[in-house]
Amino acid sequence: MSLCSPQTRLFADEVLSAYRARRQIVPLTALEPTFSMADAEKVGHEVARRRMAAGEVVIGRKIGFTNRTIWEEYGVYSPIWGPVYATTHRDVDGPRTVDIGHLVEPRIEPEIVLGFKAPVTADMDERAILGAVGWVAHGFEIVQSLFPGWRFQGADCQAAFGLHGALFCGPRTPVTGDPDRWMAALTGFAITLFRDGERLDRGIAANVLDGPLSAVRHLAGVLAADREATPIAAGEIITTGTVTRAFPVAPGETWSTEVEGIDVRPMRLTFAAP
């Protein structure tokens, strides 16, 4: 049994009830204006405990709001994180049609996903973190907002499992060979995003806190400062944040990418009609 405050339990109830009913709720910061990021972390942990008690398995984390270019758009000015579950993750190889009808106000984010063969600690720099990476892939994270119109504060996002809805991960490229080549790739790639063949946006590695390895370094520090969090472990999957802006998605649309500067496969997903 978790030892948490009545407010933590109440807000965890709110988040999980909305998630399971596929409905939206008033931001928690509107219900309690003093609700802080530290409070939100406690709610997030309680939500995760309950999801795991119901049988879900955490396989990694997502880092959100690493892309500084979108901070002004959402009014969130620092990264967040949340668990990735076996139930929300899917490996895909080649064009696929997928169903995301269970998500609320879904948006698509093209990201770089890292798989870890060794633990990551807060004292590691980017080169040391690279040494812990077993593979790299390109994927689409589908994020969702339990809060109407994507209006919230950072604490709301942290409490609501980091806005995570689903992660579709492309083929995995083993990280072998020259570390300098991988360092250059992970700080110098670009991804262009298309909807039904129309180019919508192009983003670069530097958008995500200067690169995916730097995003992981940031997360390692956040986890170390959180008494309830566990460090990044061997076997974890970490998706490092959207490289472009996030865009609303609808049934029947096909979304695809072109990737430059890093040896990963592009993505192509069609969202199933209801």
C-alpha positions in Angstrom: 0.0 0.0 0.0 1.4 3.4 -1.0 1.8 6.1 1.7 0.6 9.2 -0.2 -1.4 12.2 0.7 -5.2 12.5 0.2 -4.6 15.0 -2.6 -2.2 12.6 -4.3 -4.8 9.8 -4.1 -7.6 12.1 -5.3 -5.7 13.4 -8.3 -4.5 9.9 -9.2 -8.2 8.9 -9.1 -9.1 11.7 -11.4 -6.3 10.9 -13.9 -7.0 7.2 -14.0 -10.8 7.6 -14.2 -10.4 10.0 -17.2 -7.9 7.7 -18.9 -10.0 4.6 -18.6 -13.2 6.4 -19.6 -11.5 8.2 -22.5 -12.7 11.5 -21.3 -11.1 14.9 -20.4 -10.9 16.7 -17.1 -10.2 20.1 -15.7 -6.4 20.7 -15.3 -5.3 19.7 -11.8 -3.6 23.1 -11.5 -7.0 24.7 -11.9 -8.4 22.6 -9.1 -5.4 23.4 -6.8 -3.4 26.4 -7.9 -0.5 25.5 -5.6 -0.1 22.1 -7.3 3.6 21.9 -8.1 5.9 19.7 -10.2 7.0 17.9 -7.1 3.3 17.2 -6.3 2.8 16.0 -9.9 5.6 13.6 -9.6 3.9 12.0 -6.6 0.7 11.7 -8.5 2.5 10.2 -11.5 4.1 7.6 -9.3 0.8 6.7 -7.7 -0.8 6.4 -11.2 2.0 4.1 -12.3 1.7 1.9 -9.2 -2.0 1.4 -9.8 -1.5 0.6 -13.5 1.2 -1.9 -12.6 -1.1 -3.4 -9.9 -3.6 -3.9 -12.7 -1.1 -5.9 -14.6 0.7 -3.4 -16.8 4.5 -3.6 -17.2 6.8 -0.6 -17.4 9.4 -1.1 -20.1 10.9 2.4 -20.3 10.2 6.1 -20.2 9.2 8.9 -22.5 10.7 12.4 -22.2 8.4 15.2 -23.2 8.9 18.9 -23.9 12.5 18.4 -24.7 11.9 20.5 -27.9 12.5 24.1 -26.9 10.9 25.3 -30.1 7.4 24.3 -28.9 7.6 25.6 -25.3 6.0 28.9 -26.1 3.2 27.1 -28.0 2.1 25.1 -25.0 3.3 27.3 -22.2 5.4 24.6 -20.7 9.1 25.6 -20.3 10.8 22.5 -19.0 10.8 18.7 -19.8 8.5 16.1 -18.3 8.7 12.4 -18.3 6.4 9.4 -17.9 6.5 5.6 -18.1 6.2 3.6 -21.3 4.3 0.3 -20.8 4.3 -2.9 -22.7 0.7 -2.2 -23.5 1.5 1.2 -25.1 4.6 0.1 -27.1 4.6 -1.6 -30.5 7.5 -2.4 -32.8 6.7 -1.8 -36.4 8.7 -2.6 -39.5 7.5 -1.0 -42.7 4.1 0.7 -43.4 1.4 -0.2 -41.0 -2.2 0.7 -40.2 -2.8 1.2 -36.5 -5.7 2.0 -34.2 -5.4 4.9 -31.8 -9.1 5.4 -31.3 -8.7 4.9 -27.6 -6.7 8.1 -27.2 -8.0 11.6 -26.4 -7.0 14.5 -28.7 -4.0 12.5 -30.1 -1.0 14.2 -31.6 2.0 12.7 -33.4 5.6 13.3 -32.5 8.5 11.9 -34.6 11.3 10.9 -32.2 14.5 9.1 -31.7 14.2 6.0 -29.5 17.2 4.6 -27.6 17.5 1.1 -26.1 19.9 0.6 -23.2 22.2 -2.3 -22.7 23.6 -0.8 -19.4 22.4 1.5 -16.6 22.6 5.3 -16.8 23.4 7.4 -13.8 23.2 11.1 -13.2 27.0 11.5 -13.2 27.4 10.3 -16.8 28.0 12.7 -19.7 26.7 12.2 -23.2 29.7 10.1 -24.4 29.3 7.8 -21.4 25.6 7.5 -22.0 26.3 6.6 -25.6 28.4 3.7 -24.3 25.3 2.4 -22.5 23.1 2.5 -25.6 22.6 -0.8 -27.4 20.4 0.3 -30.3 18.8 3.4 -31.8 15.5 3.6 -33.8 13.2 6.2 -35.2 9.6 6.1 -33.9 6.3 7.9 -33.6 5.1 8.7 -30.1 1.4 9.4 -30.0 0.6 11.8 -27.2 -2.8 12.6 -25.8 -4.2 15.3 -23.5 -6.7 14.6 -20.8 -7.1 18.3 -20.6 -9.4 20.0 -23.2 -7.7 21.9 -26.0 -4.2 21.0 -24.9 -4.4 23.7 -22.2 -2.5 22.9 -19.1 0.7 23.5 -17.1 3.7 21.4 -16.8 2.6 19.9 -13.6 -0.7 18.7 -15.2 1.3 16.9 -17.9 3.7 15.2 -15.4 0.8 13.9 -13.3 -1.1 12.6 -16.4 1.7 10.0 -17.3 3.6 12.6 -19.3 0.8 12.8 -21.9 2.0 9.4 -23.2 -0.5 7.4 -25.3 1.4 5.1 -27.6 4.9 4.5 -29.0 5.4 2.9 -32.4 9.1 2.1 -32.7 10.8 1.4 -36.0 13.5 -1.2 -36.7 16.4 -1.1 -34.3 19.9 -0.2 -35.5 22.7 -1.6 -33.2 25.1 1.0 -31.9 28.4 -0.4 -32.9 31.6 0.9 -34.5 33.1 4.4 -34.2 31.6 6.3 -31.2 32.5 9.6 -32.8 30.3 8.7 -35.8 27.4 8.0 -33.5 28.0 11.2 -31.5 27.9 13.2 -34.7 24.8 11.4 -35.9 22.9 11.9 -32.7 23.6 15.6 -32.6 23.4 16.3 -36.4 20.3 14.4 -37.8 17.2 15.9 -39.2 13.6 14.5 -39.6 11.0 15.8 -42.0 7.3 15.0 -41.2 4.6 14.5 -43.9 0.8 14.0 -43.7 -0.7 12.3 -46.7 2.4 13.3 -48.7 2.3 17.0 -47.7 5.4 18.3 -45.9 4.4 19.8 -42.6 7.6 20.4 -40.7 11.3 19.6 -40.4 13.2 19.3 -37.1 16.8 18.8 -36.2 18.6 17.0 -33.4 19.5 20.2 -31.5 15.8 20.8 -30.9 15.6 18.1 -28.3 17.9 19.6 -25.6 20.8 19.6 -28.0 20.3 16.0 -28.9 18.8 12.7 -27.7 21.8 11.8 -25.5 21.5 15.2 -23.7 17.8 14.6 -23.2 18.7 11.3 -21.5 21.3 13.1 -19.4 18.6 15.5 -18.3 16.3 12.7 -17.4 18.9 10.9 -15.4 19.4 14.0 -13.3 15.6 14.4 -12.7 15.3 10.8 -11.7 18.2 11.0 -9.3 16.5 14.0 -7.5 13.2 12.1 -7.2 13.1 9.7 -4.2 10.4 7.6 -5.7 12.0 7.2 -9.1 14.4 4.5 -10.2 17.5 5.1 -12.4 17.5 4.2 -16.0 18.2 0.4 -16.1 19.7 -2.0 -18.7 16.9 -3.1 -21.0 14.9 0.1 -20.9 13.6 1.9 -23.9 13.7 5.7 -23.8 12.0 7.9 -26.4 13.6 11.3 -26.3 11.0 13.9 -27.4 9.6 15.3 -30.6 12.0 16.7 -33.1 9.3 18.6 -35.0 6.2 20.3 -33.7 3.4 17.9 -32.6 0.4 17.7 -34.9 -3.2 16.5 -34.4 -4.0 13.2 -36.1 -7.2 11.8 -37.5 -8.5 8.5 -38.7 -7.6 7.8 -42.4 -4.5 9.9 -42.4 -1.1 8.5 -43.4 1.9 10.0 -41.7 5.5 9.5 -42.8 9.0 10.8 -42.4 12.3 11.3 -44.1 15.4 11.0 -42.0 18.8 12.6 -42.7 22.2 12.1 -41.0 21.5 9.0 -38.9 21.2 5.3 -39.8 17.6 4.6 -38.9 14.6 3.7 -41.0 11.9 6.3 -41.7 8.3 5.8 -40.4 5.0 5.4 -42.3 1.8 4.9 -40.4 -1.9 5.1 -41.4 -4.4 5.6 -38.7 -7.4 3.3 -38.9 -10.9 4.5 -39.6 -13.3 4.0 -36.7 
